[in-house]
Amino acid sequence: MTIKFDAIAYAQQLESGGVPRSQADVHAKALTAVVSEVVSEADLLQTKNDLQRDLRHAEDRLTSRIDSTKTELGAKVDTFRGEFNTKISLLDGKSERIRTDASAEFGQLHGKIDMVKTELSAEIKRLDGKIDKVKTELSAEIKQLDGKIDKVRTDLEAKIDRLSASVDSIKNELAQYRWVSALFFSLIIPIFLKTFWPGLLA
């Protein structure tokens, strides 16, 4: 939303105050060009609110993604543990049946069972290593996401600060322009009146 300025009304006011029509039109056009480039405080406040809303949405999406990743990883770990425990239970049952049905071959089967246990232990260690690796990678990703969130927050806060500084600068420039305009008219009007209506100031 820009500042509304009626150039025609402004020119008419100057003309009614004694300023020639041509000069009044020039002043009105010049002031219109200046006012058209001024941004209202409502626009700046809306931009600031939009940036803060985008920051909150980005944080919510990242938090949701992290929670979803944690949940999926936990479900996969629980599923793997359940399947592994089921396999262990099946192997124990087979071992027991083998010992009952073939006591004569107990020594040989016992060796095989030990070998299977060794292999399963190695597999468990390997899987534990994979789980630890996944946890480490997930922790690193979470830290990276936290870093990105902090960077986005810092960038948005910096942009908000720059916008606030721009607002202050525009206010100062507008105040200076008003002061200069007032000074200009306070000086030019007496000269104009003295030139065209010398008897008016006598």
C-alpha positions as CSV (number, residue, x, y, z in Angstrom):
1,M,0.0,0.0,0.0
2,T,1.6,3.3,-1.1
3,I,0.9,6.8,0.3
4,K,-2.0,8.6,-1.6
5,F,-1.2,12.0,-3.0
6,D,-3.5,14.2,-5.0
7,A,-1.2,16.2,-7.4
8,I,-4.1,18.1,-8.9
9,A,-5.4,19.3,-5.6
10,Y,-1.9,20.2,-4.5
11,A,-1.3,22.3,-7.7
12,Q,-4.6,24.0,-7.2
13,Q,-3.7,24.9,-3.6
14,L,-0.4,26.4,-4.8
15,E,-2.1,28.3,-7.6
16,S,-4.7,29.7,-5.2
17,G,-1.8,30.8,-3.0
18,G,-0.4,32.9,-5.8
19,V,2.0,30.5,-7.4
20,P,1.8,30.5,-11.3
21,R,0.0,27.5,-12.8
22,S,3.2,26.3,-14.6
23,Q,5.2,26.4,-11.4
24,A,2.4,24.8,-9.4
25,D,2.3,21.9,-11.9
26,V,6.1,21.4,-11.8
27,H,6.0,21.3,-8.0
28,A,3.1,18.8,-8.0
29,K,4.8,16.5,-10.5
30,A,8.1,16.6,-8.5
31,L,6.3,15.8,-5.2
32,T,4.3,13.0,-6.9
33,A,7.5,11.3,-8.0
34,V,8.9,11.5,-4.4
35,V,5.7,10.2,-2.8
36,S,5.4,7.3,-5.2
37,E,8.7,5.9,-4.1
38,V,7.9,6.0,-0.4
39,V,6.8,2.7,1.2
40,S,4.1,2.9,3.9
41,E,4.7,1.5,7.4
42,A,1.9,-1.0,6.9
43,D,3.7,-2.6,3.9
44,L,6.9,-2.9,6.0
45,L,5.0,-4.4,8.9
46,Q,3.2,-6.8,6.6
47,T,6.6,-7.9,5.2
48,K,8.0,-8.4,8.7
49,N,5.0,-10.5,9.7
50,D,5.3,-12.6,6.5
51,L,8.9,-13.3,7.3
52,Q,8.2,-14.3,10.9
53,R,5.3,-16.6,9.7
54,D,7.6,-18.3,7.1
55,L,10.2,-18.8,9.8
56,R,7.7,-20.5,12.1
57,H,6.4,-22.7,9.2
58,A,10.0,-23.7,8.4
59,E,10.7,-24.7,12.0
60,D,7.4,-26.7,12.2
61,R,8.2,-28.6,9.0
62,L,11.7,-29.4,10.1
63,T,10.5,-30.5,13.6
64,S,7.8,-32.7,11.9
65,R,10.4,-34.2,9.6
66,I,12.8,-35.0,12.5
67,D,10.0,-36.6,14.6
68,S,8.9,-38.7,11.6
69,T,12.4,-39.9,10.9
70,K,12.9,-40.9,14.6
71,T,9.6,-42.8,14.5
72,E,10.4,-44.7,11.3
73,L,13.8,-45.6,12.6
74,G,12.4,-46.8,15.9
75,A,9.8,-48.9,14.1
76,K,12.5,-50.5,11.9
77,V,14.7,-51.3,14.9
78,D,11.7,-52.9,16.7
79,T,10.7,-54.9,13.6
80,F,14.3,-56.2,13.2
81,R,14.5,-57.2,16.9
82,G,11.2,-59.1,16.7
83,E,12.3,-61.0,13.6
84,F,15.6,-61.7,15.1
85,N,14.1,-63.0,18.3
86,T,11.8,-65.2,16.3
87,K,14.7,-66.7,14.4
88,I,16.6,-67.4,17.6
89,S,13.5,-69.1,19.0
90,L,13.2,-71.3,15.9
91,L,16.8,-72.2,16.0
92,D,16.6,-73.2,19.7
93,G,13.6,-75.4,19.0
94,K,15.4,-77.1,16.2
95,S,18.4,-77.7,18.3
96,E,16.4,-79.3,21.0
97,R,14.6,-81.6,18.6
98,I,18.0,-82.6,17.1
99,R,19.4,-83.5,20.6
100,T,16.2,-85.5,21.4
101,D,16.0,-87.4,18.1
102,A,19.7,-88.1,17.6
103,S,21.5,-88.4,20.9
104,A,24.2,-90.5,19.2
105,E,25.2,-87.6,17.0
106,F,25.1,-85.1,19.9
107,G,28.7,-84.2,19.7
108,Q,28.6,-83.4,16.0
109,L,25.4,-81.5,16.3
110,H,26.7,-79.6,19.3
111,G,29.7,-78.4,17.3
112,K,27.3,-77.2,14.6
113,I,25.2,-75.4,17.1
114,D,28.2,-73.7,18.5
115,M,29.2,-72.7,15.0
116,V,25.7,-71.3,14.3
117,K,25.8,-69.3,17.6
118,T,29.2,-67.9,16.6
119,E,27.8,-66.9,13.2
120,L,24.7,-65.4,14.8
121,S,26.9,-63.5,17.3
122,A,28.9,-62.1,14.5
123,E,25.7,-61.1,12.7
124,I,24.4,-59.5,15.8
125,K,27.6,-57.5,16.2
126,R,27.4,-56.5,12.6
127,L,23.8,-55.4,12.9
128,D,24.6,-53.6,16.1
129,G,27.3,-51.8,14.2
130,K,24.8,-50.8,11.5
131,I,22.3,-49.6,14.1
132,D,25.0,-47.5,15.8
133,K,26.0,-46.1,12.3
134,V,22.4,-45.2,11.6
135,K,22.1,-43.5,15.0
136,T,25.3,-41.6,14.3
137,E,24.1,-40.5,10.9
138,L,20.7,-39.5,12.2
139,S,22.3,-37.5,15.0
140,A,24.6,-35.7,12.4
141,E,21.5,-35.0,10.2
142,I,19.6,-33.6,13.2
143,K,22.6,-31.3,14.1
144,Q,22.8,-30.2,10.4
145,L,19.0,-29.4,10.5
146,D,19.5,-27.5,13.7
147,G,22.3,-25.5,12.1
148,K,20.1,-24.8,9.0
149,I,17.2,-23.6,11.3
150,D,19.6,-21.3,13.2
151,K,20.9,-19.9,9.9
152,V,17.4,-19.3,8.5
153,R,16.5,-17.6,11.8
154,T,19.6,-15.5,11.7
155,D,19.1,-14.5,8.1
156,L,15.4,-13.6,8.6
157,E,16.3,-11.6,11.7
158,A,19.0,-9.7,9.8
159,K,16.5,-9.0,7.0
160,I,13.9,-7.7,9.5
161,D,16.6,-5.5,11.0
162,R,17.5,-4.1,7.6
163,L,13.9,-3.4,6.9
164,S,13.5,-1.6,10.2
165,A,16.6,0.5,9.4
166,S,15.1,1.3,6.0
167,V,11.9,2.5,7.6
168,D,13.8,4.8,9.9
169,S,15.9,6.1,7.0
170,I,12.8,6.8,4.9
171,K,11.2,8.6,7.9
172,N,14.3,10.7,8.3
173,E,14.5,11.6,4.6
174,L,10.8,12.4,4.5
175,A,11.1,14.7,7.6
176,Q,14.1,16.4,6.0
177,Y,12.2,16.8,2.7
178,R,9.3,18.4,4.5
179,W,11.6,20.7,6.4
180,V,13.4,21.8,3.2
181,S,10.0,22.2,1.4
182,A,8.7,24.4,4.2
183,L,11.9,26.5,4.1
184,F,11.8,26.8,0.4
185,F,8.2,28.0,0.3
186,S,8.8,30.4,3.2
187,L,11.6,32.0,1.2
188,I,10.1,31.8,-2.3
189,I,6.6,33.1,-1.5
190,P,7.7,36.5,-0.1
191,I,10.0,36.9,-3.1
192,F,7.2,36.0,-5.5
193,L,4.8,38.3,-3.8
194,K,7.3,41.1,-3.8
195,T,8.0,40.6,-7.5
196,F,4.4,40.4,-8.8
197,W,2.5,42.2,-6.1
198,P,5.0,44.7,-4.6
199,G,2.2,46.8,-3.1
200,L,0.9,43.8,-1.1
201,L,3.9,43.7,1.2
202,A,4.3,47.5,1.5
